[in-house]
Amino acid sequence: MSMAEKRREILGTLDLGGLNPGACIGSRWLACRDHVIESVSPIDGRVLAQVCTASESDYEEVAARAWEAFSTW
């Protein structure tokens, strides 16, 4: 199995792809469109995956939903 195939297998097991959202509410991932952060292999420096960071409004939505969930406890 090639390294690229192994990478896809591992990311698939984690339910990740090449470009991933950076915030979620419960099990729903937000369509984050801010900066992209690359996860780089310490072995060979290749990019393993990327994460789109959440914007301020994304974080505000996450915090609001978290507060609502906490309030129902």
Number of C-alpha atoms within 10 A of each C-alpha: 6 7 8 10 10 11 16 17 14 13 15 12 10 9 9 16 18 14 14 19 19 22 20 16 15 10 6 8 12 18 15 20 14 15 12 16 14 15 13 13 11 9 6 7 9 11 12 17 18 18 21 19 19 21 15 10 10 20 18 12 16 18 13 13 14 13 11 11 11 9 8 6 5
